[in-house]
Amino acid sequence: MLSLQGATVRFGGRAVLDAVDLEVAEHEVVCVLGPSGSGKSTLLRAVAGLQALDAGRVSLAGRDQGGVPAHRRGVGLMFQDHQLFPQRDVGANVAFGLRMHGVTKGERDDRVGELLELVGLPGAARRAVAALSGGEQQRVALARALAPRPRLLMLDEPLGQLDRSLRERLVVELRELFGRLGTTVLAVTHDQGEAFALADRVVVMRDGRIAQSGTPLEVWRRPADAFVAGFLGFDNVVPATVAGTVADSPWGELPVPRDAPQGARTLLVRPAGVRLVPAGTGLACTVSARTFKGTHVAVHLQPPDGPRLEAACALREAPETGDAVGAEFDAAEIVVLD
Amino acid sequence: MTARGRGPRGSAARLGLMALPVAFFAVFFAWPVAAIVARGLRTDGAWRFGRIADVVTQPDIRHVLWFTTWQALASTALTLLLALPAAFVFARLDFPGKQVLRAVVTVPFVLPTVVAGSAFLALVGHGGLLDQLWGVRLDTTVWAILLAHVFFNYAVVVRTVGGLWAQLDPRQEEAARMLGASPLAAWRKVTLPALAPAVAAAALMVFLFTFTSFGVVQILGGPTFSTLEVEIYRQTSEVFDLTTAAVLTLVQFAAVGTILGVHAWTVRRRESALRLVDPALTARRPRGAGQRALLAGVLATVLLLLVLPLAVLVRRSLDAPGFGYYRALTRTDGGTFLVAPVHAVWTSLQYAVAATAIAVVIGGLAAAALARRDAGRLVRGFDALLMLPLGVSAVTVGFGFLIALDRPPLDLRQSWILVPLAQALVGAPFVVRTMLPVLRAVDTRLREAAAVLGASPWRVWREIDLPLVRRALLVAAGFAFAVSLGEFGATVFIARPDNPTLPVAVARLLSRPGDLNYGQAMALSTILMVVCAAALLLLERLRTDRTGEF
């Protein structure tokens, strides 16, 4: 459906998109994940035709889009802060794209009703957009983007400004909706939870380049490098030398899975792979801090030397700050990166 | 699609938008001014630039230059002194009647200079209110000119500085207070730096307007005081010394160019990122004796300096029993005019409508071109050039029209369109100034959203930009209307004797002796004031109607 080859955008000499190759298949939901400034919004704008490429090409359904202006590309884009037209009501916002495509009044009204029904706002057509809540605006923006039946729907931080509970509910609704409609979707977000919940495939971006691409499960289980691991929220990342099933690290000798790559590597230790044992066994540590995470407690451990270590611990078993404990490691929760 | 693939299309669109404004200003501004300068400085096919030095070193010309500069500086300082407290009051205090007072303060700015001149004459002149009460006359002193300049430009400071002040987020000051700053220190360290560029921009505008002052000085200055502009008029129409007039035009051109350059610079600095909020949220009821005294002081200033002169003007126009002066306006036997003076009202309105239409088209196109994100250095330069007609001697432009536009294919001397064209020249910069910020404030992503939904660039303009700027367009048209209604410097040259505009008729009446002529001038000024004030109040309604900030 969508294909980017060597897509490059430079702002004042700096490459914001750096030779990006990306394929999105029909009916696929792809989520681009990255910190702010990683070039993910520029990627969407380049596909939409709002941002000219300095090199490379964008093709839609096999056709090169070079020289095709935004209004003839037939893609939909939902903007980060929705950008609803303030002087038009909800119905007129949704009908805008249909009007631009010369759809008759009768058909427009039918389609607007249908779409508002679909996004859970039946009968809202006459409401003013200024009177909508954030969640409602998001739904109207989605209905507006879907109305002209774009061959590719793009979402820029679709749930960015909404509060947490609403975001979690809408993510599920969006996922169901895209499944039902069979829409091809390219979304960008900086929120890993959103990306993992929404996408068939996650693309992690860093400094204008693609750092990793894979299913949410693959990316979660095997981050490609220290950057991806860090971005996913893992702090227990250290250099280590792997020999057989043992890795020599600043935290001592850690067990690693049987098929791990050998030599000088980077090691990721998931907090769940750090078991707390009574002081005297394992790696001797002091508890420097603990934060309550709802389902578990994150315990920060300070070994005598070497970097801090985070462990996930059941609520009942969490030690107090200042306690001396031992740490043991579980090979199944340790990933050798690179 | 490459960056280069997109560039040419953007430039083509921009050039298309710019073509008409550029042609307009070239033919109706640059050419007439150049013609005047050439007429003065060229003899027998050779330029005589040595004459510049000859003229500038004449003692009486140096006296004019000196007076022009220092009265402009003094006027600017006095205006800032009196108007800055008002800027605070309008921005941060909430009191009953604020909307009405805001409109009242703005009325003088759109009033014709001739009206202001006659209003102050009625207040401080021979037989004026102060003369009757205490025997005080100021029309022979520079104070009459300075006060009239404050009268005019009070609104410039209140609007420019107060407008920004009202939108400054008070939480910035609160943040400074939480960090240990006293109220005064917080104001000095946080608010003042944010306001400084606006104060500078307002001061420069006031300086520009007073430096090029014509109508006010012409009426109040008498034989003693003469600004550059008045001197240019005298040299052109009384002494017939075109060389001196041309040199003075060049001097004023250079001065105005410098002022506008500095102004453009401060405006750019003003556009630096400030946290702006809804003005309605920052105003509070006055608290404490200090704020109440300030409010009272501002109200008193407005009453004495802005309302009183206009009230006296109206009062003087009613001096003759049974609206005698007004009835005299309908007769032709005064000998001053070929037609009844009241006919000037109709003439003025017709001219103003035509001038407004021209100014809106020219100014609107220019603003649309300037508002484009990809506007380059060249286009931004044009932005500053557009302001030049505000400062270049209107007298020169008027006289230049007569000299330059007298040959085929452009022989317009006999055409009525000549007056509206000259007035549109002064009105267009106001249209650009009003439209440009609004066009720039339209979120580019709204346009992008429309484009992605399938709207072509032309549809984007019609569907997104136009609805958002429609109101600004009306406001701009109102300004252009008021400006062309009051335009005096250029019109005085090119209006046909049998078809004077209101300001020209007023000036002509004032130049004749006798109570009847004087009274008629007051009556005509009152009519002109009412028309301008009505136009303005209509605009104020449009402005307050708007939802949200432009």
Interface residues (C-beta under 8 A of the other chain):
Chain A: A48 G49 L50 A52 L53 D54 A55 V58 Q65 G66 G67 V68 P69 A70 H71 R72 R73 G74 V75 G76 L77 F79 Q83 F85 P86 Q87 F96 G97 M100 H101 A130 R144 A145 A147 P148
Chain B: M1 T2 A3 G5 R6 D443 R445 L446 E448 A449 A450 A451 V452 L453 G454 A455 S456 P457 R459 E463 I464 P467 L468 T547 G548
